Amino acid sequence: MVSLITFLAIGPWQIAIIVMVVLLLFGGKKIPELMRGLGSGIKEFKDASKEDDQLEEKKEE
């Protein structure tokens, strides 16, 4: 179990390597567009989960 946790731990060098790979795959011009899409997706997910919570609260009343 400890080896699995150690394996999943991400350090600064691993983050740097991931960033370099993303830059090489997508290029500098595509990254802001990808981040915008990711941000809007997260926002939509949060809004949908809030709506679900509100619907559940109304059903309980």
LUMLO-11895 format. One record per residue: residue in three letters; x, y, z of N, C-alpha, C in turn; residue number from 1. Coordinates in Angstrom, 3 decimals. Example, Ala and Ser with C-alpha at 12.3 -4.5 7.8 and 13.67 -1.06 7.14 Angstrom:
REM LUMLO-11895
torfi	nX	nY	nZ	caX	caY	caZ	cX	cY	cZ	sedren
Ala	13.190	-5.690	7.800	12.300	-4.500	7.800	13.200	-3.300	7.800	1
Ser	12.850	-2.250	7.080	13.670	-1.060	7.140	12.900	0.030	7.870	2
END
This chain:
REM LUMLO-11895
torfi	nX	nY	nZ	caX	caY	caZ	cX	cY	cZ	sedren
Met	0.825	-1.194	0.000	0.000	0.000	0.000	0.867	1.255	0.000	1
Val	1.946	1.239	0.766	2.823	2.407	0.829	3.476	2.659	-0.521	2
Ser	3.843	1.599	-1.222	4.478	1.784	-2.528	3.514	2.403	-3.536	3
Leu	2.221	2.080	-3.430	1.226	2.667	-4.321	1.089	4.161	-4.050	4
Ile	1.081	4.560	-2.779	0.988	5.974	-2.424	2.239	6.709	-2.893	5
Thr	3.379	6.117	-2.723	4.625	6.733	-3.179	4.638	6.849	-4.693	6
Phe	4.096	5.870	-5.364	4.037	5.889	-6.831	3.139	7.020	-7.327	7
Leu	2.045	7.275	-6.626	1.093	8.294	-7.052	1.496	9.706	-6.641	8
Ala	2.483	9.844	-5.764	2.926	11.166	-5.325	3.593	11.887	-6.493	9
Ile	3.168	13.116	-6.733	3.718	13.895	-7.838	4.559	15.018	-7.257	10
Gly	5.810	15.069	-7.673	6.719	16.103	-7.207	6.902	17.183	-8.254	11
Pro	7.742	18.157	-7.953	7.947	19.271	-8.885	8.570	18.849	-10.217	12
Trp	9.429	17.843	-10.204	10.039	17.400	-11.464	9.016	16.716	-12.360	13
Gln	8.121	15.948	-11.758	7.092	15.290	-12.552	6.138	16.318	-13.164	14
Ile	5.809	17.352	-12.401	4.945	18.412	-12.926	5.635	19.124	-14.087	15
Ala	6.911	19.395	-13.954	7.660	20.063	-15.021	7.674	19.205	-16.287	16
Ile	7.854	17.912	-16.131	7.862	17.011	-17.289	6.488	16.982	-17.949	17
Ile	5.430	16.936	-17.150	4.078	16.934	-17.706	3.817	18.217	-18.473	18
Val	4.237	19.351	-17.934	4.048	20.642	-18.610	4.803	20.665	-19.929	19
Met	6.020	20.159	-19.948	6.811	20.131	-21.180	6.137	19.247	-22.238	20
Val	5.626	18.102	-21.830	4.960	17.204	-22.777	3.716	17.872	-23.352	21
Val	2.940	18.543	-22.501	1.738	19.233	-22.975	2.117	20.331	-23.957	22
Leu	3.172	21.087	-23.647	3.626	22.131	-24.567	4.054	21.552	-25.910	23
Leu	4.741	20.436	-25.876	5.187	19.813	-27.123	4.014	19.264	-27.935	24
Leu	3.025	18.706	-27.255	1.893	18.113	-27.971	0.957	19.161	-28.548	25
Phe	0.644	20.191	-27.773	-0.394	21.127	-28.182	0.142	22.472	-28.659	26
Gly	1.348	22.828	-28.287	1.892	24.124	-28.667	1.377	25.235	-27.770	27
Gly	2.050	26.352	-27.779	1.711	27.456	-26.890	0.412	28.146	-27.225	28
Lys	-0.007	28.108	-28.488	-1.216	28.826	-28.887	-2.493	28.090	-28.486	29
Lys	-2.444	26.781	-28.415	-3.638	25.993	-28.110	-3.920	25.900	-26.611	30
Ile	-2.917	26.078	-25.768	-3.083	25.867	-24.330	-4.113	26.815	-23.714	31
Pro	-4.094	28.137	-24.005	-5.134	28.993	-23.417	-6.549	28.562	-23.814	32
Glu	-6.699	28.116	-25.043	-8.002	27.637	-25.501	-8.425	26.385	-24.736	33
Leu	-7.492	25.478	-24.517	-7.787	24.267	-23.760	-8.146	24.593	-22.318	34
Met	-7.438	25.541	-21.704	-7.713	25.915	-20.324	-9.076	26.600	-20.201	35
Arg	-9.437	27.408	-21.191	-10.751	28.049	-21.192	-11.852	26.991	-21.231	36
Gly	-11.662	26.007	-22.089	-12.638	24.923	-22.182	-12.722	24.121	-20.896	37
Leu	-11.583	23.866	-20.288	-11.559	23.137	-19.022	-12.257	23.941	-17.934	38
Gly	-11.990	25.233	-17.881	-12.621	26.094	-16.882	-14.122	26.164	-17.042	39
Ser	-14.582	26.290	-18.267	-16.029	26.343	-18.494	-16.676	25.000	-18.168	40
Gly	-15.991	23.913	-18.432	-16.519	22.595	-18.083	-16.643	22.419	-16.583	41
Ile	-15.645	22.880	-15.840	-15.695	22.793	-14.378	-16.830	23.656	-13.841	42
Lys	-16.998	24.857	-14.414	-18.066	25.759	-13.979	-19.434	25.124	-14.228	43
Glu	-19.631	24.524	-15.390	-20.894	23.865	-15.693	-21.152	22.701	-14.744	44
Phe	-20.113	21.952	-14.415	-20.256	20.832	-13.484	-20.679	21.321	-12.109	45
Lys	-20.060	22.399	-11.629	-20.420	22.954	-10.322	-21.861	23.451	-10.326	46
Asp	-22.259	24.142	-11.387	-23.631	24.643	-11.480	-24.634	23.490	-11.475	47
Ala	-24.325	22.439	-12.214	-25.224	21.286	-12.273	-25.317	20.595	-10.918	48
Ser	-24.201	20.488	-10.206	-24.250	19.836	-8.896	-25.021	20.690	-7.897	49
Lys	-24.940	22.027	-8.008	-25.725	22.899	-7.128	-27.218	22.735	-7.412	50
Glu	-27.574	22.618	-8.683	-28.980	22.421	-9.043	-29.496	21.102	-8.485	51
Asp	-28.676	20.059	-8.549	-29.074	18.760	-8.004	-29.292	18.853	-6.498	52
Asp	-28.396	19.566	-5.803	-28.532	19.728	-4.361	-29.816	20.477	-4.021	53
Gln	-30.139	21.507	-4.799	-31.345	22.279	-4.546	-32.592	21.428	-4.790	54
Leu	-32.575	20.593	-5.826	-33.709	19.716	-6.098	-33.908	18.698	-4.975	55
Glu	-32.822	18.166	-4.449	-32.909	17.198	-3.345	-33.461	17.862	-2.096	56
Glu	-33.061	19.108	-1.828	-33.559	19.820	-0.660	-35.063	20.079	-0.791	57
Lys	-35.528	20.395	-1.989	-36.953	20.634	-2.200	-37.750	19.335	-2.017	58
Lys	-37.191	18.210	-2.436	-37.880	16.924	-2.286	-37.999	16.543	-0.813	59
Glu	-36.988	16.881	-0.014	-37.006	16.536	1.398	-38.038	17.355	2.163	60
Glu	-38.356	18.535	1.689	-39.308	19.409	2.399	-40.714	19.003	2.232	61
END
